[in-house]
Amino acid sequence: MTTRKTLAAGIGALVLALLASGQALAQEKIRLAQNLAPISGLVIIAKQKGLFDKHGLNVEVSNFTTGRQALETVLGGGADIATTAEAPITAAALARQKIALLARMEYSDDKTLVSKASGVNSPADLKGKRLGYTAGTGSEIYTLTLLKKAGLTKNDVTLVNLRPQDMVSALGTGSIDAYNTWEPHIANGRKALGTNVKEIDTRGVYAETFNLVVQESYAASHPKTITSFLKATLEAEHWLKANREEAITLIAGATGMKKEDLAEIWNDYVFELVLDERVLSTLNNHAQWRIETGNAPPNATLPDFTKVIHSAPLKQIAPDRVRLSGL
């Protein structure tokens, strides 16, 4: 009897192992180029909580410090899907790259951190100062929009192109007087430099969106994979909103932040998997800015972003999340 039970248990274990193996083999591989920051929070959670696995995906993640690098990796064939802001998207569209925007998953304001020694108390005080920014990203658009609203031009300041992670040290050593970027690099600067720096009020100047983008050809050839990816990301959004403290802990750990630092700026992030008027208007306004300021190829015209936005997968899984007429 004992032998029979042992044999049955062994067969059962073998069957379970074979089933597990079959499930593993059935998983679809997808390469994600991710800006490793809280703005990628939804896909970070989907990966960490096993939601991609749940939906049959084996997601291989490569991390970058900007969305521009992530999208360039996708365009170069090194990844399948990118998390990226609108700046790299409009640059690609104006260069006639065949891309497909699947959804926005977050938006938040860019900010300005200044050295107290610089005497900068408002955007107008940036005149004559050395200003750090990151070319080709939302940081550049924010910088020039901020200057314009302050009655300044780029000729009124010295622009210093820096990676976001290099801005804190540059401000600390006095190489620049201020820097413009997204979180958590503002919070990191405040923590590292303490009473030597302060944030000036630039609320409402520029809200950067963060999106999921693939090549058009990938969207056409992998519709089921994309649908599964969006299902997992949408589930991650629901989980994030239902588990605030755990979400902060998880994302802080993944991005190398202290939990208390992320908690301090958590409400700055608006997480939602959606295609809405903000997506379209941001792309149109951003592309128009590129054309008007010469940040576009010669003779470039405003792209039709309704053709860049690929709404079918999101509409299939959550039609209420597609809030653009005609899409």
NORDA-V613702 format. One record per pair of residues at least 12 apart in sequence whose ideal C-beta (glycine too) atoms are under 8 Angstrom apart, sorted by the first residue. I is the first residue (numbers start at 0). J is the second residue. Records with the same first field share a line. If there is no record, write none. Layout:
I = J + J
This chain:
25 = 55
26 = 52 + 55 + 56 + 57
27 = 55 + 56 + 57 + 221 + 223 + 224 + 227
28 = 56 + 57 + 58 + 59
29 = 56 + 57 + 58 + 59 + 79 + 80 + 221 + 224 + 228
30 = 58 + 59 + 61 + 77 + 78 + 79 + 80
31 = 46 + 58 + 59 + 60 + 61 + 78 + 79 + 80 + 81 + 82
32 = 61 + 63 + 68 + 69 + 70 + 72 + 73 + 77 + 78 + 80 + 81 + 82
33 = 60 + 61 + 62 + 63 + 69 + 81 + 82
34 = 62 + 63 + 64 + 65 + 66 + 68 + 69 + 82 + 83 + 209
35 = 62 + 63 + 64 + 253 + 254
36 = 64 + 181 + 182 + 183 + 254
37 = 182 + 183 + 250 + 254 + 256 + 261 + 264 + 268
38 = 82 + 84 + 105 + 107 + 181 + 182 + 207 + 209 + 268
39 = 82 + 104 + 105 + 209
40 = 104 + 105 + 239 + 246 + 250 + 268 + 270
41 = 104 + 105 + 232 + 235 + 236 + 239 + 270 + 272
42 = 82 + 104 + 211 + 232 + 235
43 = 249 + 250 + 253 + 254
44 = 235 + 238 + 239 + 246 + 249 + 250
45 = 58 + 231 + 232 + 234 + 235
46 = 58 + 60
47 = 249 + 253
48 = 235 + 238 + 249
50 = 231 + 232 + 234 + 235 + 238
51 = 227 + 228 + 231
53 = 231 + 234
54 = 227 + 228 + 230 + 231 + 234
55 = 227
56 = 224 + 227 + 228 + 231
58 = 228
61 = 77 + 78
64 = 162 + 163 + 164
65 = 133 + 135 + 136 + 162 + 163
66 = 81 + 82 + 83 + 84 + 86 + 87 + 136 + 137 + 209
67 = 83 + 86 + 87 + 90 + 135 + 136
69 = 81 + 82 + 83 + 87
70 = 83 + 87 + 88 + 91 + 98 + 212
71 = 87
73 = 212 + 213 + 214
74 = 91 + 96 + 98 + 214
79 = 213 + 214 + 217 + 221
80 = 101 + 211 + 212 + 213 + 217 + 225 + 228
81 = 211 + 212 + 213
82 = 104 + 209 + 210 + 211
83 = 209 + 210 + 212
84 = 136 + 137 + 207 + 208 + 209 + 210
85 = 137 + 140 + 207 + 208 + 210 + 281 + 282 + 285
86 = 135 + 136 + 137 + 139 + 140 + 207 + 285
87 = 135 + 136
88 = 100 + 210 + 212 + 282 + 307
89 = 282 + 285 + 286 + 289 + 302
90 = 135 + 289 + 294
92 = 282 + 286 + 302 + 304 + 307
93 = 286 + 289 + 290 + 295 + 296 + 299 + 302
94 = 296
97 = 214 + 215 + 216
98 = 212 + 213 + 214 + 215 + 307
99 = 212 + 213 + 214 + 215 + 217 + 218 + 307 + 308 + 309
100 = 210 + 211 + 212 + 274 + 278 + 282 + 304 + 307 + 308 + 309
101 = 210 + 211 + 212 + 213 + 218 + 225 + 229 + 309 + 312 + 313
102 = 210 + 211 + 229 + 232 + 272 + 273 + 274 + 313 + 320
103 = 208 + 209 + 210 + 211 + 271 + 272 + 273 + 274 + 275 + 277 + 278
104 = 209 + 210 + 211 + 232 + 236 + 270 + 271 + 272
105 = 208 + 209 + 268 + 269 + 270 + 271
106 = 206 + 207 + 208 + 209 + 269 + 277
107 = 181 + 182 + 206 + 207 + 209 + 267 + 268 + 269
108 = 201 + 202 + 203 + 204 + 205 + 206 + 207 + 267
109 = 137 + 138 + 141 + 179 + 180 + 181 + 201 + 204 + 205 + 206 + 207
110 = 179 + 180 + 181 + 182 + 185 + 198 + 201
111 = 145 + 177 + 178 + 179 + 185 + 198 + 199 + 201
112 = 166 + 170 + 177 + 178 + 185 + 188 + 189 + 196 + 197 + 198
113 = 176 + 177 + 196 + 197 + 198 + 199
114 = 170 + 173 + 176 + 177 + 192 + 195 + 196
115 = 194 + 195 + 196 + 197
116 = 173 + 195
117 = 176 + 177
119 = 176 + 177 + 199
120 = 199
121 = 149 + 199 + 200
122 = 145 + 146 + 148 + 149 + 151 + 199 + 201 + 204
123 = 149 + 150 + 151
125 = 145 + 146 + 149 + 151 + 155 + 156 + 176 + 177
126 = 151 + 155 + 156
127 = 155 + 156
128 = 156 + 157 + 176 + 177
129 = 156 + 157 + 159 + 174 + 175 + 176 + 177
130 = 142 + 156 + 157 + 158 + 159 + 175 + 176 + 177 + 178 + 179
131 = 159 + 161 + 166 + 169 + 170 + 175 + 177 + 178 + 179 + 180
132 = 158 + 159 + 160 + 161 + 178 + 179 + 180
133 = 160 + 161 + 162 + 163 + 180
134 = 160
137 = 181 + 205 + 207
138 = 163 + 179 + 180 + 181
140 = 205 + 285 + 288
141 = 179 + 204 + 205 + 207
142 = 158 + 179
143 = 288 + 292
144 = 204 + 205 + 288
145 = 179 + 201 + 204 + 205
148 = 204
159 = 174 + 175
161 = 175 + 178
163 = 180 + 181 + 184
164 = 184
166 = 178 + 180 + 184 + 188
167 = 184 + 187 + 188 + 191 + 192
170 = 188 + 192 + 196
171 = 191 + 192 + 195
177 = 199
181 = 207
182 = 264 + 267 + 268
183 = 254 + 256 + 260 + 261 + 264
185 = 198 + 264
186 = 260 + 261 + 263 + 264
187 = 256 + 260
190 = 257 + 260
206 = 281
208 = 277 + 278 + 281
210 = 278
211 = 228 + 229 + 232
213 = 225 + 309
215 = 309
218 = 309 + 312
222 = 311 + 312
225 = 312
226 = 312 + 315 + 316
229 = 272 + 312 + 313 + 316 + 317
230 = 316
232 = 272
233 = 272 + 316 + 317 + 320
236 = 270 + 271 + 272
239 = 270
240 = 270
243 = 265
247 = 261 + 262 + 265
272 = 313 + 317 + 320
273 = 313 + 320 + 321 + 322
274 = 308 + 310 + 313 + 320 + 321 + 322 + 323 + 326
275 = 322 + 323
276 = 322 + 323
278 = 308 + 323
279 = 304 + 305 + 308 + 323
282 = 304 + 307
283 = 301 + 304
286 = 301 + 302 + 304
287 = 301
305 = 323 + 325 + 326
308 = 323 + 326
310 = 323 + 326
314 = 326
